């Protein structure tokens, strides 16, 4: 059984106001670097494949999530003296609940990434939302616009290192012979890649901010594609391992959404992210955009080649990846709308389901330690690793259930 650490993938839905130029690109063009023809190595922290990078701002280390699915920087929490308003076009965000919000840009006058000083880095600021669920792991986000300005990176998730350079051919020798995926961008810096599924190629966002996600497919996109390719529907239906009515939750810049939806689970014997083969992958479909998430980086390091616009995958063990994950066997936890309880979401047939736990049961304790919020849960699961533990639940009718469950990758 695998636990979802955060409530869901970070949602960053963007629609810019009508303007002569995309405001994200306009703000990014103001950014400058202190070095040219350089290479630097930075120690990072890797949390279930998510990469957290230390940067120095105003003499203090801030931890930023390296989020390829986010086109710009994001700061969580209160206004800081070093955040300076940036005169640029206003962004119109469609938030997680599809409510349009206006958002102004700020700039960070000086930010150090290793020995590289980055001047005028653009950020937006949010006081709540995903910052409430980061549980102290990171203070904000560093976006893909750094790649858009010509910086290439190696996210070494085996040795917890980040290598950054502006040299065009620096990673060429290391990349040779390894699987890769070409990416393209549309209205902003977010990278789109092709994922080869058993029923056809799906364009997907490469989103390292999508925590504990391998591959997520958009229901509407898939259904529209099948309507245009009716001969593929029989093949698609044969891949469905389970259809389950369950709780679907997403954490976004402005809070979270909570819906009961019918989710399809597909089993892919083999799929390809670019030319990277992944075997034995269980994929969920829902209303989110199709995306490849950070779970991939638990099994492979990543080179982001800004000049050739490609991702190079360096599997930790061979040229292929055995996912071996089964979302059908998952139990996850979502924060209830009133904010005072964590509710279990249990897939039909999962180990927890067979032991009597049901969707809607509230989590009370793990090994006699009270669970008060999602961060308390997250910190306990950090300590669990592969050990079995006693979970206490309370159902809606007041029944208390105590079951032993094991966390595994």
Secondary structure, DSSP 8 states (H G I E B T S, - for coil): --B-SSSS-EE--EEE-S-SS-HHHHHHTT-EES-SS-EEEEEEEEETTEEEEEEEETTEEEEEEE-TT-SSEEEESS--TTEEE--S--EEEE-TTS-EEEE--EEEEEEEETTEEEEEEEEEEESSSGGGGSTTS-SEEE-THHHHTT-EEEEETTTTEEEEE--TTTTHHHHTTS-EEE-B-SSSS--EEEEEETTEEEEEEE-TTSTT-SEEEEHHHHHHHHHHTGGGHHHHHHTEEEEEEEEEEEEETTEEEEEEEEEEEEEEEEEEETTEEEEEEEEEEESS--EE-GGGGGTEEEEEETTTTEEEEEESSSSSEE----GGG-EEEEE-TTSS-EEEEE-TT-HHHHTT--TT-EEEEETTEE--SHHHHHHHHHHHTT-EEEEEEE-TTS-EEEEEEE---
